[in-house]
Amino acid sequence: MMEILIGDAITTCLSPSVYDMICKLGFEVIENRDINSIVTENGEVCWETITECVSYTESDQSLDYQGSVRRLGPLCEAVHLHFSSLTKAQFEIRYTPWFQWTNFPELFPEMFDALESLQSAAISLSLTKLTSCLERALGNVFLLVGKECPFLLRDLLASDELAQVFGQPVMDVLKVFVGSPSGLNLRNVLWHGFAAPQEIPPKYCSVMVLLTAGLGQLLKRFLRQANRTLWHRSFLALTNLEDWIVFPDVTSEALSVLEDVMKKSTFVFKTMLPYWEAAVIKFRSHRFADCVILLLTQLEAGLRRAFATVNRCPQRLLTAESTVLYTTFDEMLAKELNDGTINQLPLLLGEPVMEFLWDFLNHQEGPRIRDRLSHGEVNLNEFPGEAANQLLAFSTVLLLRFTSGDVVSVLKEKAAIKSLISIAEGYSSHFHPASQLKKQVLRCEESIHSWPALPLPEERILEAARLEGQFETNACKSLIIKIMSELCRHLPGYHSGLDNLDYFPAEKWSQALRVLCGTSIPTLYCPRIVLEVLAVLRKVSAQCQQVCDQVVSSAKLRHRQWVEKTLRSRQRQNYLRMLGSIKLLSPALYLILLLIALELVNIHAVQGKHTCEYQRYLKFLKSVLQYTENLATYTSQEKNKWDETVSLTHGVLLKIWTYSEKKQMLMHLAEKPTDKAVS
C-alpha cells in the first residue's frame, strides 16, 4: 500500500498563495512598533492601534486581507517580543483576569510556556486549542444578544450580534486571523492538518493571546453597560465510553512500535513528524485531549495524502484557495467525489478502517470527537483516556499498513501489535443506526426477560387475574402462535413448528434474538431507503423499551402498595388487570422484537421493492409503530388502561398476520430474486 502514496518531494501542504499569506506576507514590512501603543503596562489592550492596521478595498470597502496581514505583521512582532520579555508571573498578573471569560483560563499560562519553549509543535498545538476555546467563548457571548448560535466560527465572526458587543472593527481583526479562507485562516489550516509546525509563525500565537485578553476587556465594559451576566454553556459529556472500547490498552511495547514506525511510514509527512512525536509524549503524560487533537489533525493529513493519490488528484493535497473547498474528512469518507465518481479511498483502506473512521468522526450517535474538540464543546481537562487509547491504537495499525520492509514484518509479529491488527481487521460499526438498533433490541429483550422475577401477589390472586378478559387474550395468543410459526421459518437452524407458546420459553426468545443481532450486516454507505426503514424500526424498538420500563415500574409500585394495603378498590382491580395484561404483553413484545430483528438482518432486501410496494411496507411498519406508541401511552402510570392493551394488541397482531401472508416482509424478499430496485 505504501508504494502508491505521493513521495516525500512535497515539503508543504500549503498552496503557494496560502503559504505566502501565512509565512511571508506578515514579514514584508519591517517596522518597529511601540508596544506601549498596543498594550498598556497594566495589560489594557489599545484596540484602536490594532484596528487601524486593518485595510479595506477602495471599490466596496470590503476587507483587504492581504493588505491587513501585511500591515499587522510588525504589530504581531511587537506583541511577540513583549511576551518574550515577561516572566510567567508577570504574564499571569497582567493578563490572567482577562481570560476568565473564555471559561478555560488555564490554557493561557500553558500557551506562554509553549511560546517560551520555542518548540514549534507545542506552539501550533496551543494555537489550535485556542481557536476552539475562542469559538466556544464567542458563542456564549453571542447568546447574550442572539438566540441560535452559529455552528461555525466564521459565521460567528460575521454575525451582527458579536459586532454589537465588540464592534465591527474588532470583528474584522479576528476575521483576518481566524475567520476567512481569504485571510490567515489559522483555525482551519491547523485543525485540518495542513500546516506543519514550523509554518506557523509564533508571533501569530502571541497576538491571538493578546486579542483574547482584549476581547475580555471589551466584554467586561459591555456587560457593565448592559447590566448583563455572561453564562457559560455546559460542556458536553462524552458518554457510552464502553461502546468505544475495542482495542486493549496501548502498552509501552506498542508505543515503542509507533515511535519507530512513524519515522518509516509513507503515511507521515516528514515535516509533520514533530506532531506525531508530541502526540506520544502527551499520551505518556496523560494529556489525552492534546494527544487526540494532534492525532486527528495528522490522520486527516495522512488520509488526504492517500485520497489525493488514489483518486489521482494531487492538487487536492494542498490547502484550497478561498474560492475552492478544502479536502477534509467529510469528502475523504464519502462514497463519491464531488463530480459523482467513486471515491477510491474506501477501496484502498477497506471497510473495517472506514467503519472505524465513520464511527469515531461522523455517525450522529458516535463520539464525533473531531467536532466536539474543534468547536470547544468538551472539557479538555476531563477528556477520557479511553478515547486517546483507541485512536492511538488505530493510528498504529494504519501507519503499519503504509510501511514496508523487513523491520515492519518483525514488528507485526509482536504479540501486542498482532492483537491490534487482528481487532482492526475485524472491526464493524458500533454507531451506525443498524448497530444501534441491535443494541436497542437486546436491551429491550433483557428487560422483558426480567419480568418473571417481578414481585407478584399470591397465586389465587393471579388466577383471578388470568380469568379476566380470557376470550380476547386467547385470541391474541392464537395469533401470536400463527405469526411465530411463520417467523420461525426464517430463524437460522430452526425448523420445528410451534403450536404452544410454552414451547418457546424466554430462553429461546433470548437465544434467537442474540443470534440475529450477532449477524453481520453491511453498514457502510447504506442507501437512503435502508436508513429510512431503520429509522422506523428504531422508533418501534424505542417505544417497546418505554413500555418495558413502565411495566417494571408500575409492577413494583403496585405490588408495594398491595402489600401495604394502600390501594383503593378501583386501583386493586386495575392492578389485577395489569397482571393479566403483562402475561400477554410479554410474548407480544417478544414477537415484535423478533420481527424487528428479522427485518434488520434482511434490511438490504428493501432495495428490491417497487416504489408502491415500498410505500405499503412503510405503511405497515408505521402501523406497528402506532401500536407501540399507543401501548406506551396506555401503560403509563398516568393512563393505566390495561384492558385496552389487550384489544390494542389483538388489532396489531391481525395486521402483522395479514401482511405476513402477503410474503412482502424483507425476510420473505431476501429468499427470492427481484428485478427492480427502488431508486
Solvent accessible surface area in square Angstrom, and as a share of the most:
residue,aa,sasa,rsa
1,M,70,0.31
2,M,44,0.19
3,E,133,0.59
4,I,70,0.36
5,L,14,0.07
6,I,39,0.20
7,G,45,0.43
8,D,72,0.37
9,A,99,0.77
10,I,47,0.24
11,T,95,0.55
12,T,37,0.21
13,C,3,0.02
14,L,3,0.01
15,S,5,0.03
16,P,101,0.64
17,S,57,0.37
18,V,19,0.11
19,Y,73,0.28
20,D,61,0.32
21,M,15,0.07
22,I,0,0.00
23,C,29,0.17
24,K,107,0.45
25,L,15,0.07
26,G,1,0.01
27,F,88,0.37
28,E,97,0.43
29,V,52,0.30
30,I,158,0.80
31,E,91,0.41
32,N,155,0.79
33,R,63,0.23
34,D,83,0.43
35,I,44,0.22
36,N,92,0.47
37,S,45,0.29
38,I,0,0.00
39,V,3,0.02
40,T,50,0.29
41,E,141,0.63
42,N,110,0.56
43,G,0,0.00
44,E,62,0.28
45,V,9,0.05
46,C,37,0.22
47,W,24,0.09
48,E,126,0.57
49,T,21,0.12
50,I,1,0.00
51,T,26,0.15
52,E,102,0.46
53,C,6,0.03
54,V,9,0.05
55,S,17,0.11
56,Y,84,0.32
57,T,45,0.26
58,E,166,0.74
59,S,107,0.69
60,D,97,0.50
61,Q,119,0.53
62,S,54,0.35
63,L,26,0.13
64,D,46,0.24
65,Y,39,0.15
66,Q,100,0.45
67,G,9,0.09
68,S,0,0.00
69,V,1,0.01
70,R,78,0.29
71,R,115,0.42
72,L,2,0.01
73,G,1,0.01
74,P,7,0.04
75,L,0,0.00
76,C,0,0.00
77,E,64,0.29
78,A,11,0.09
79,V,0,0.00
80,H,29,0.13
81,L,109,0.54
82,H,21,0.09
83,F,5,0.02
84,S,79,0.51
85,S,84,0.54
86,L,15,0.07
87,T,76,0.44
88,K,76,0.32
89,A,61,0.47
90,Q,83,0.37
91,F,2,0.01
92,E,62,0.28
93,I,141,0.72
94,R,60,0.22
95,Y,0,0.00
96,T,40,0.23
97,P,80,0.50
98,W,54,0.19
99,F,1,0.00
100,Q,92,0.41
101,W,19,0.07
102,T,5,0.03
103,N,56,0.29
104,F,21,0.09
105,P,31,0.20
106,E,75,0.33
107,L,1,0.01
108,F,0,0.00
109,P,24,0.15
110,E,56,0.25
111,M,0,0.00
112,F,8,0.03
113,D,58,0.30
114,A,9,0.07
115,L,14,0.07
116,E,114,0.51
117,S,52,0.34
118,L,140,0.70
119,Q,116,0.51
120,S,43,0.28
121,A,12,0.09
122,A,28,0.22
123,I,2,0.01
124,S,1,0.01
125,L,11,0.05
126,S,10,0.07
127,L,0,0.00
128,T,6,0.03
129,K,7,0.03
130,L,0,0.00
131,T,0,0.00
132,S,5,0.03
133,C,10,0.06
134,L,1,0.00
135,E,8,0.04
136,R,31,0.11
137,A,0,0.00
138,L,0,0.00
139,G,0,0.00
140,N,5,0.03
141,V,0,0.00
142,F,9,0.04
143,L,64,0.32
144,L,14,0.07
145,V,47,0.27
146,G,14,0.13
147,K,187,0.79
148,E,155,0.69
149,C,37,0.22
150,P,35,0.22
151,F,109,0.46
152,L,56,0.28
153,L,6,0.03
154,R,125,0.46
155,D,63,0.33
156,L,1,0.01
157,L,1,0.01
158,A,65,0.51
159,S,15,0.10
160,D,116,0.60
161,E,49,0.22
162,L,0,0.00
163,A,20,0.15
164,Q,116,0.52
165,V,13,0.08
166,F,11,0.05
167,G,25,0.24
168,Q,83,0.37
169,P,70,0.44
170,V,8,0.05
171,M,1,0.00
172,D,10,0.05
173,V,0,0.00
174,L,0,0.00
175,K,37,0.15
176,V,0,0.00
177,F,2,0.01
178,V,5,0.03
179,G,9,0.08
180,S,17,0.11
181,P,53,0.33
182,S,41,0.26
183,G,5,0.05
184,L,2,0.01
185,N,4,0.02
186,L,0,0.00
187,R,21,0.08
188,N,28,0.15
189,V,1,0.00
190,L,7,0.04
191,W,0,0.00
192,H,19,0.08
193,G,1,0.01
194,F,0,0.00
195,A,2,0.02
196,A,1,0.01
197,P,1,0.00
198,Q,110,0.49
199,E,10,0.05
200,I,5,0.03
201,P,13,0.08
202,P,52,0.33
203,K,7,0.03
204,Y,2,0.01
205,C,0,0.00
206,S,0,0.00
207,V,1,0.00
208,M,0,0.00
209,V,3,0.02
210,L,0,0.00
211,L,1,0.00
212,T,0,0.00
213,A,0,0.00
214,G,0,0.00
215,L,0,0.00
216,G,6,0.05
217,Q,8,0.04
218,L,23,0.11
219,L,3,0.01
220,K,110,0.47
221,R,98,0.36
222,F,31,0.13
223,L,33,0.16
224,R,156,0.57
225,Q,140,0.62
226,A,41,0.32
227,N,138,0.71
228,R,107,0.39
229,T,87,0.51
230,L,23,0.11
231,W,199,0.70
232,H,71,0.32
233,R,72,0.26
234,S,95,0.61
235,F,67,0.28
236,L,77,0.38
237,A,83,0.65
238,L,29,0.14
239,T,87,0.51
240,N,83,0.42
241,L,44,0.22
242,E,123,0.55
243,D,34,0.17
244,W,11,0.04
245,I,82,0.41
246,V,34,0.19
247,F,3,0.01
248,P,63,0.40
249,D,115,0.60
250,V,18,0.10
251,T,67,0.39
252,S,86,0.55
253,E,71,0.32
254,A,1,0.01
255,L,9,0.04
256,S,58,0.37
257,V,3,0.02
258,L,1,0.00
259,E,55,0.25
260,D,46,0.24
261,V,0,0.00
262,M,2,0.01
263,K,108,0.46
264,K,86,0.37
265,S,1,0.00
266,T,33,0.19
267,F,1,0.01
268,V,2,0.01
269,F,6,0.02
270,K,97,0.41
271,T,36,0.21
272,M,2,0.01
273,L,32,0.16
274,P,49,0.31
275,Y,10,0.04
276,W,4,0.01
277,E,68,0.30
278,A,18,0.14
279,A,1,0.00
280,V,1,0.01
281,I,111,0.56
282,K,48,0.20
283,F,24,0.10
284,R,115,0.42
285,S,66,0.43
286,H,132,0.59
287,R,90,0.33
288,F,42,0.18
289,A,5,0.04
290,D,4,0.02
291,C,0,0.00
292,V,0,0.00
293,I,2,0.01
294,L,5,0.03
295,L,1,0.00
296,L,1,0.00
297,T,9,0.05
298,Q,5,0.02
299,L,2,0.01
300,E,0,0.00
301,A,1,0.01
302,G,1,0.01
303,L,0,0.00
304,R,0,0.00
305,R,2,0.01
306,A,0,0.00
307,F,1,0.00
308,A,0,0.00
309,T,28,0.16
310,V,36,0.21
311,N,21,0.11
312,R,215,0.78
313,C,16,0.10
314,P,83,0.52
315,Q,121,0.54
316,R,49,0.18
317,L,1,0.01
318,L,52,0.26
319,T,3,0.02
320,A,15,0.11
321,E,68,0.31
322,S,55,0.36
323,T,125,0.72
324,V,88,0.50
325,L,134,0.67
326,Y,36,0.14
327,T,2,0.01
328,T,22,0.13
329,F,7,0.03
330,D,105,0.55
331,E,19,0.08
332,M,0,0.00
333,L,0,0.00
334,A,30,0.23
335,K,104,0.44
336,E,84,0.38
337,L,32,0.16
338,N,113,0.58
339,D,110,0.57
340,G,46,0.44
341,T,73,0.42
342,I,85,0.43
343,N,2,0.01
344,Q,64,0.29
345,L,0,0.00
346,P,14,0.09
347,L,127,0.63
348,L,33,0.16
349,L,2,0.01
350,G,25,0.24
351,E,94,0.42
352,P,40,0.25
353,V,8,0.05
354,M,0,0.00
355,E,9,0.04
356,F,5,0.02
357,L,3,0.01
358,W,59,0.21
359,D,1,0.01
360,F,6,0.03
361,L,11,0.05
362,N,33,0.17
363,H,22,0.10
364,Q,137,0.61
365,E,79,0.36
366,G,9,0.08
367,P,7,0.04
368,R,35,0.13
369,I,0,0.00
370,R,29,0.10
371,D,38,0.20
372,R,47,0.17
373,L,2,0.01
374,S,2,0.01
375,H,17,0.08
376,G,10,0.09
377,E,20,0.09
378,V,7,0.04
379,N,39,0.20
380,L,27,0.14
381,N,94,0.48
382,E,135,0.61
383,F,13,0.05
384,P,21,0.13
385,G,19,0.19
386,E,65,0.29
387,A,0,0.00
388,A,0,0.00
389,N,11,0.06
390,Q,1,0.01
391,L,3,0.01
392,L,0,0.00
393,A,0,0.00
394,F,5,0.02
395,S,0,0.00
396,T,2,0.01
397,V,7,0.04
398,L,1,0.01
399,L,0,0.00
400,L,1,0.01
401,R,75,0.27
402,F,0,0.00
403,T,10,0.06
404,S,58,0.37
405,G,47,0.45
406,D,123,0.64
407,V,75,0.43
408,V,4,0.03
409,S,65,0.42
410,V,97,0.56
411,L,13,0.07
412,K,69,0.29
413,E,112,0.50
414,K,69,0.29
415,A,84,0.65
416,A,23,0.18
417,I,0,0.00
418,K,110,0.46
419,S,45,0.29
420,L,5,0.02
421,I,31,0.15
422,S,72,0.46
423,I,52,0.27
424,A,8,0.06
425,E,119,0.53
426,G,61,0.58
427,Y,22,0.09
428,S,71,0.46
429,S,11,0.07
430,H,46,0.21
431,F,8,0.04
432,H,6,0.03
433,P,38,0.24
434,A,1,0.01
435,S,13,0.09
436,Q,26,0.11
437,L,0,0.00
438,K,35,0.15
439,K,58,0.25
440,Q,19,0.09
441,V,0,0.00
442,L,52,0.26
443,R,130,0.47
444,C,0,0.00
445,E,6,0.03
446,E,116,0.52
447,S,19,0.12
448,I,2,0.01
449,H,75,0.33
450,S,52,0.34
451,W,11,0.04
452,P,103,0.65
453,A,90,0.70
454,L,15,0.07
455,P,53,0.34
456,L,78,0.39
457,P,11,0.07
458,E,85,0.38
459,E,105,0.47
460,R,172,0.63
461,I,23,0.12
462,L,25,0.12
463,E,80,0.36
464,A,46,0.36
465,A,4,0.03
466,R,88,0.32
467,L,119,0.59
468,E,77,0.34
469,G,54,0.52
470,Q,72,0.32
471,F,177,0.74
472,E,61,0.27
473,T,19,0.11
474,N,69,0.35
475,A,30,0.23
476,C,0,0.00
477,K,66,0.28
478,S,62,0.40
479,L,15,0.08
480,I,0,0.00
481,I,36,0.18
482,K,91,0.38
483,I,0,0.00
484,M,0,0.00
485,S,37,0.24
486,E,20,0.09
487,L,0,0.00
488,C,2,0.01
489,R,138,0.50
490,H,29,0.13
491,L,11,0.06
492,P,85,0.53
493,G,69,0.66
494,Y,41,0.15
495,H,172,0.77
496,S,74,0.48
497,G,63,0.61
498,L,14,0.07
499,D,110,0.57
500,N,61,0.31
501,L,30,0.15
502,D,116,0.60
503,Y,142,0.54
504,F,4,0.02
505,P,57,0.36
506,A,27,0.21
507,E,111,0.50
508,K,86,0.36
509,W,9,0.03
510,S,5,0.03
511,Q,108,0.48
512,A,12,0.09
513,L,0,0.00
514,R,139,0.51
515,V,72,0.41
516,L,3,0.02
517,C,10,0.06
518,G,65,0.62
519,T,53,0.31
520,S,101,0.65
521,I,18,0.09
522,P,86,0.54
523,T,11,0.07
524,L,29,0.14
525,Y,57,0.22
526,C,17,0.10
527,P,49,0.31
528,R,151,0.55
529,I,7,0.03
530,V,0,0.00
531,L,72,0.36
532,E,63,0.28
533,V,0,0.00
534,L,0,0.00
535,A,47,0.37
536,V,11,0.06
537,L,3,0.02
538,R,46,0.17
539,K,115,0.49
540,V,2,0.01
541,S,0,0.00
542,A,47,0.36
543,Q,42,0.19
544,C,0,0.00
545,Q,38,0.17
546,Q,82,0.36
547,V,0,0.00
548,C,0,0.00
549,D,76,0.39
550,Q,30,0.13
551,V,0,0.00
552,V,31,0.18
553,S,54,0.35
554,S,2,0.01
555,A,2,0.01
556,K,110,0.47
557,L,43,0.22
558,R,33,0.12
559,H,35,0.16
560,R,127,0.46
561,Q,38,0.17
562,W,48,0.17
563,V,93,0.53
564,E,98,0.44
565,K,179,0.76
566,T,85,0.49
567,L,9,0.05
568,R,167,0.61
569,S,70,0.45
570,R,200,0.73
571,Q,43,0.19
572,R,102,0.37
573,Q,81,0.36
574,N,27,0.14
575,Y,2,0.01
576,L,21,0.10
577,R,64,0.23
578,M,1,0.01
579,L,8,0.04
580,G,19,0.19
581,S,4,0.02
582,I,18,0.09
583,K,116,0.49
584,L,1,0.00
585,L,1,0.00
586,S,25,0.16
587,P,15,0.10
588,A,2,0.01
589,L,0,0.00
590,Y,6,0.02
591,L,0,0.00
592,I,2,0.01
593,L,0,0.00
594,L,0,0.00
595,L,4,0.02
596,I,2,0.01
597,A,0,0.00
598,L,1,0.00
599,E,1,0.00
600,L,1,0.00
601,V,36,0.21
602,N,33,0.17
603,I,1,0.00
604,H,54,0.24
605,A,22,0.17
606,V,0,0.00
607,Q,55,0.24
608,G,12,0.11
609,K,1,0.00
610,H,67,0.30
611,T,78,0.46
612,C,88,0.53
613,E,44,0.20
614,Y,7,0.03
615,Q,99,0.44
616,R,138,0.50
617,Y,0,0.00
618,L,16,0.08
619,K,153,0.65
620,F,14,0.06
621,L,3,0.02
622,K,102,0.43
623,S,26,0.17
624,V,4,0.02
625,L,20,0.10
626,Q,92,0.41
627,Y,8,0.03
628,T,0,0.00
629,E,64,0.29
630,N,46,0.24
631,L,0,0.00
632,A,4,0.03
633,T,61,0.36
634,Y,54,0.21
635,T,0,0.00
636,S,15,0.09
637,Q,75,0.33
638,E,151,0.67
639,K,101,0.43
640,N,23,0.12
641,K,81,0.35
642,W,1,0.00
643,D,80,0.42
644,E,68,0.31
645,T,1,0.01
646,V,19,0.11
647,S,54,0.35
648,L,38,0.19
649,T,0,0.00
650,H,44,0.20
651,G,30,0.29
652,V,7,0.04
653,L,1,0.01
654,L,83,0.41
655,K,111,0.47
656,I,0,0.00
657,W,56,0.20
658,T,73,0.42
659,Y,18,0.07
660,S,1,0.01
661,E,101,0.45
662,K,117,0.50
663,K,82,0.35
664,Q,42,0.19
665,M,0,0.00
666,L,0,0.00
667,M,3,0.01
668,H,7,0.03
669,L,10,0.05
670,A,54,0.42
671,E,110,0.49
672,K,92,0.39
673,P,130,0.82
674,T,72,0.42
675,D,130,0.67
676,K,116,0.49
677,A,61,0.47
678,V,21,0.12
679,S,134,0.86
